[in-house]
Structures are given as C-alpha cells and as structure tokens.
Amino acid sequence: MAVLSKIRQRSFLVIAIVGLALFAFIIGALIENGGFGQSSRNAGTINGVDIPFEGFRAKVDAAQKNQQAQGQAMTLMQATNGVWDQEVRRVLLEDQYEKLGLRIGDDQLINIIKDSPDFSQNPQFLNAAGKFDKAKFNEFIASIKKSSPERWQQWLDYEKQLTQFTKEQMYYTMIKSGFVTTQADAKFAYGLENNKVSFDIVAIPYSTIDDKKVEPTDSELIAYMKKNEKKYKAEESREIEYVMIQDKPSAEDEKLVKDKVNALLNSSVVYNAATGKNDTVAGFRNTSNVIDFVNANSDVKYDSTYVVKSKLPAEHAEGLFNLAPGQVYGPYMLGNFYCMTRSLGKKAGASAKASHILISYKGAARSQSARTKEEAQAKANEIFAQATANPSSFPMLAFTNSDDSSKQQGGDLGYFSKGQMTKKFEDFAFNNPVGKIGLVETEFGFHIITVTDKQDAVRLATVAQKIAPSEATSDGYFTQATKLEMAANNKPFNEAAKELKLTVSPIAKMLALDESVQGIGNQREIVRWAFAGKEGDVKRFNIPAGHVVARLKKINEVGLLTLDEARIAIGPKLRNEKKAVLIKAKMTGATLEAVSKATGSPIKEALDVIASNAYIQTIGAEPKVVGTAFALKAGKVSEAIEGASGVFKIKVKSTVKAPAPASYADVVARLSGQSKGSVSGRVYNALKADAKIEDNRAQFN
C-alpha cells in the first residue's frame, strides 16, 4: 500500500517521463524518415516515383565495380551521376510504355535472344544443323536457376536490361514512323541551300562604340532575367574563399637530399665498429655491383629495360644516351627527384618500327574473315608482289587491303621492343635490315611486312631520391594552417591571412553535385561542408598537396543568376542592343550612298550568298541580314538590321533561283534521315523538361 501511495503521489512525474519517451520515439522516427526538413530517404523522386536510396546505392556500387573490373577508375560522383541519369531515363520511358501498352512476351524475348551472336553462335545452344535450339537454351536456364542463385540473378538482371532495351527501340521506332518528310519540305530546303542573293551592304560594327558608354545597369540585368526566367534560372550554389598551404620541401629539405646523393657518388671512408678500423666504401661511380647499389640507395628500384633516346627525359636525353659504359651523368634534378645515372651499355637495334598488311582467313586468331586459308595466301602473295615492285605504294595497299585496324595509319605499327609481337613477326622485324619487305605467316594470318626503322637503346642504372618535406617542415605547415583557421573565426578572412603572410585565392563557386573545387581539385568533402554550413563558417581541410583553410563566403539559393554571372551571360546582348540604338541614329539617308556618307562606312558587295549558312564574306555569319536580303525586292534599301556583329543596311542587286532538280528524292531521304536520327534525343529531352524531378543525390555523397 505504501508503494502504491508513493506512486500516486508521483504520478505526474511518471506521466511526464513516459510522455517524454514517446515524444523522443516520435521525433526519432520523424528524423529517420525525413521529417522536420531533414534528409529524404530517397535519392530522388521522378514524376511521383520514388528512387529508394538503398537500391540506388547498390546500383552505384555495382557501376563502380564494373568499371574497376574493366581496369578503369570511376569516382563515386561519376557513378552516382551515371546511375541517376539511367534512373531518370528508365522512369520517364517506362511511363510512356505503360501509356502505350508496350509489352515484351516470352516468345518475343526468345526471338531477340536467338538473334544475338552471344547465343546464336554459341555451340552450347545449337542443334545438329547448327541452328539455335530453344529447348537447349531453356534447359540451360533451368539448370542455373537450380544450381546457382548468383548466376540466376545475373540472368534475371540481363533479361530485364534486354527487355528494357527492346521496349525503348520499339518506342522510338513508333515515333520515327510518324516523322514524314514531304516534297514541299525538300523543295524548301533545296532553295535554302542553292538559291543565291547578291547585295550591297553598309555595316557598322558594334565594336565601334566603347562598351563603357552602354554598360547595362543592375536593374536592366534583373529585368531581362525575369523576362526570361526559365533561361536564366540558377541552381543552388555556394561561394568560398580559401588559402591553400602546400606541403612542399623547404630549402633545408632539398639541401639534405642533395648532400646525401652527392656523398654517394664517390668512395667514402666509414668506421667499422666490429673491426675497430676504417673501411673504404665504394661509391656509385666505382661500385662493382651497380644494381645492388641502386636498390639499396634509391627511392626508385633498378629497371633493366633498354630505353631508346626518344623515351628518355627530354632535357637530359642527349647526355644520358651518349654515356660511355660505366660513365656517370649527374647529379641532376628530374621532377621532385635528385638523380645520378650510370650507363650499363648500349644495344644496337633494340627497338624496331614496322608496317604490315594483314590478310586473315576463317579460323585464324581474332579473325572475322570468311575467306579460306588458300584464298588468303593467294591474296597475300599478290599484294606482296605489288609492294615489292613499288615499296612507296605500301601505305595505300595497307589502307585498301589490310584486315588490321592499323590500316588507318597505312599499316604503321610504330616502335616496339622484343617480346611485344608474336614470335615470327618479331623475328622478321629484328633480323632484317630497314627497307626489307617480306611475307610471314602467324596465327593471325599472312603478314606483308616492311621494316621502316630501328633504334639503339641504352640500359641505365639511376639512383633517384625524392626531395620531400621533412616531418618538421610538414608540422610547420600544419601549424600555420591551424593558426589561420583559429584567427579567421575571430576576424576578417583576408586580414587573418595577411597577418600570416598567406595569399587568399580567387573565390570558388560550386554546385551541390560538384566533385572538384576550382583551384583545389577533386575535393568532394569541401563541397559537402559548404552545403551543410552557414555563411562565415571556417574550416581546415587536409588534402594530398597540403592544407586548405576555407571560409563559406556566400550561400546562393535557387533563383536567377547572380549579377556578376548575368554581366557575363547577358551583358554583351544588352550592350549591343544599346549600341544598336546609337548606330541607327547615325544611319540616316534614303540611299546606301547617303548612309555611307553619314556613317563613314564604305559600301561593300556581298555576292552569291545562300540562306543555309548565311555567311557574308569579310563580315561573317549574319542570318537576319541574309534573310532580309531574300525577302527584299531588287533595288530597294532595307531598314536598319540589328545583326550579330553590328547594324546593317542593304540593297539587293539580284536574286537567283536555282534550277529545280529532276527529282527531290535524294533531298527527301537526307532530311528524313536527319529528322529521324535525332528523334531519341529530342523526345527524351522533351520528356525530361516536362517532368517533375526532385533530386536528392547531394544528400548522400
């Protein structure tokens, strides 16, 4: 009873504790699910279709792994952006397929599969007649479903991709079928490309008026952007000012390495504690075991490769290549390394250059040729005879006959060393003099080969020690960066940097999905910080080159371009509009002669100008001027025309209509191909422009 009494006395406290626990639970759930303005759990939403983050991240990881498997690097943001583009495309097009009722049935999918060389030419799926066997294929699919869940999932993913690709092709084919190019279209295009107009012209370039006299005001820039809001809409962005403090070696660090390398050049006397005597230790110049010496004293291990002169460092190539065996070159600087090099000898003809013509046949390695081996040999003999009779024709013979991609370079394979080519090819190239032409058979087919050059090469042993900042030097830079970070939190950034004798870099602007920062490089961490912070925040970042101390200078929300950006994007147009008003006021007179006299600009002649490129000699492309000329009657002076580069008045002398062709069929075919060829891009861009897309990628990267 006493316990119950105490509970009753403290009931308010109990209720309060339970209430707080429930409130905390609700708040946690809200935050987790994106409540109160927190991050969304979706990578984005496209026309109401959510792209869950978990699935999106899995696809990003898969994209990176796929690129790595192919030996190519892909950053996280590159993968993220690529997957996002795929998701947007998938959602937008799937919506179209659904509206049109596009479906891919099992039988249709099998027909697509059996038309693919990966399956139709795979012996595993062929019957005795060499044809694709649906039963064998289904048996294979059933076996992987039963025996390997991983391979089964891979197959399902592939099937899904194939279905998606097929639907997309069907969709665009349907749209293309609605594009019709008429004879009237062809006739109009033919006229634009072939009708000609000649006219006299007076031109007053915009450049004749100083920009300073017509600079647009801030209000004019803003008014113009508001009138064209869609065109000049700006994404959310951030601006930072920063100081980069590079972690580079000091003069003392450099001297230390140079002294160390210089000391290795000649013999030295070293006290031997074991014997109590002084020993003479051989230096690089006179050591009998150069390779061990290099490996013991160099930051770059010994390389036994023979190197041709063209592959040596340009500024030291002459000295290195002409060393006598045993002779030493240096010490010398090479990038961040202080080096000395000793020659281990020269090898004549170590590198060869050759051109070839490959005639392959069915069954040869990597061959796609249908000819028999006998046919290939006969053709090779014929070309060999032609090349021998006229060696200068070799490049053209290669271009017109070779089955190798080197045909585009006239058969030229460039320089190569031993071990880079197949054995018989290599033997011919290295065992014959320059100019020799021969016929060699390898596993790839028949090669007509001409040896075009040979190069000697040298084998060098190099001691190279990197000049890097010492620990003390690096600590000094770290201390300097830390001092700036602390000072900049209490005083203006420029003032804090100046007191520490540091230079503030130009302002860098970045968007939410940017991966690199202007002047710094790939630093996604800085971008994330800038978009998570508030104006005035200061932070130090460690980067591979040293340290960056950054201050978030400005937050630009979604809206119009900033005035600085508008001056670059719109300024020239508004200036030209103002200049046009001033120029028109000068272009008085009813004749071109009067206009010329009033402006001091000569009358020029434009001959045989066509509408399709609208190019006027000595002036440039002026579509408005040329369009006006085709619409103007001969002998009549035009009104002032505001063109791309100035203001113009013209008087047409003659218009020549091109004779009609016997048929417009070729023009119709060309225009039809052009319009249909760009269908996929235009349709997709239109769907994307009309879509409601919420992009949350920046929250996860």
Secondary structure as GFF3:
##gff-version 3
##sequence-region A 1 701
A	DSSP	alpha_helix	2	9	.	.	.	ID=ss1
A	DSSP	alpha_helix	11	32	.	.	.	ID=ss2
A	DSSP	beta_strand	42	46	.	.	.	ID=ss3
A	DSSP	beta_strand	49	52	.	.	.	ID=ss4
A	DSSP	alpha_helix	53	69	.	.	.	ID=ss5
A	DSSP	alpha_helix	76	100	.	.	.	ID=ss6
A	DSSP	alpha_helix	106	114	.	.	.	ID=ss7
A	DSSP	alpha_helix	117	120	.	.	.	ID=ss8
A	DSSP	three_ten_helix	123	125	.	.	.	ID=ss9
A	DSSP	alpha_helix	134	147	.	.	.	ID=ss10
A	DSSP	alpha_helix	149	176	.	.	.	ID=ss11
A	DSSP	alpha_helix	183	194	.	.	.	ID=ss12
A	DSSP	beta_strand	196	205	.	.	.	ID=ss13
A	DSSP	three_ten_helix	206	208	.	.	.	ID=ss14
A	DSSP	three_ten_helix	211	214	.	.	.	ID=ss15
A	DSSP	alpha_helix	218	227	.	.	.	ID=ss16
A	DSSP	beta_strand	233	234	.	.	.	ID=ss17
A	DSSP	beta_strand	237	246	.	.	.	ID=ss18
A	DSSP	alpha_helix	251	265	.	.	.	ID=ss19
A	DSSP	beta_strand	268	272	.	.	.	ID=ss20
A	DSSP	beta_strand	277	281	.	.	.	ID=ss21
A	DSSP	alpha_helix	290	297	.	.	.	ID=ss22
A	DSSP	beta_strand	307	308	.	.	.	ID=ss23
A	DSSP	three_ten_helix	309	311	.	.	.	ID=ss24
A	DSSP	alpha_helix	317	321	.	.	.	ID=ss25
A	DSSP	beta_strand	328	334	.	.	.	ID=ss26
A	DSSP	beta_strand	337	359	.	.	.	ID=ss27
A	DSSP	alpha_helix	373	389	.	.	.	ID=ss28
A	DSSP	three_ten_helix	391	393	.	.	.	ID=ss29
A	DSSP	alpha_helix	394	401	.	.	.	ID=ss30
A	DSSP	three_ten_helix	405	409	.	.	.	ID=ss31
A	DSSP	beta_strand	412	417	.	.	.	ID=ss32
A	DSSP	alpha_helix	423	431	.	.	.	ID=ss33
A	DSSP	beta_strand	437	442	.	.	.	ID=ss34
A	DSSP	beta_strand	445	466	.	.	.	ID=ss35
A	DSSP	alpha_helix	471	488	.	.	.	ID=ss36
A	DSSP	alpha_helix	493	499	.	.	.	ID=ss37
A	DSSP	beta_strand	508	511	.	.	.	ID=ss38
A	DSSP	beta_strand	516	517	.	.	.	ID=ss39
A	DSSP	beta_strand	521	522	.	.	.	ID=ss40
A	DSSP	alpha_helix	524	532	.	.	.	ID=ss41
A	DSSP	beta_strand	538	543	.	.	.	ID=ss42
A	DSSP	beta_strand	546	556	.	.	.	ID=ss43
A	DSSP	beta_strand	559	560	.	.	.	ID=ss44
A	DSSP	alpha_helix	563	569	.	.	.	ID=ss45
A	DSSP	alpha_helix	571	586	.	.	.	ID=ss46
A	DSSP	alpha_helix	592	599	.	.	.	ID=ss47
A	DSSP	beta_strand	603	609	.	.	.	ID=ss48
A	DSSP	beta_strand	615	616	.	.	.	ID=ss49
A	DSSP	beta_strand	620	621	.	.	.	ID=ss50
A	DSSP	alpha_helix	623	631	.	.	.	ID=ss51
A	DSSP	beta_strand	641	642	.	.	.	ID=ss52
A	DSSP	beta_strand	646	656	.	.	.	ID=ss53
A	DSSP	alpha_helix	665	677	.	.	.	ID=ss54
A	DSSP	alpha_helix	679	690	.	.	.	ID=ss55
A	DSSP	beta_strand	693	695	.	.	.	ID=ss56
A	DSSP	three_ten_helix	697	700	.	.	.	ID=ss57
###
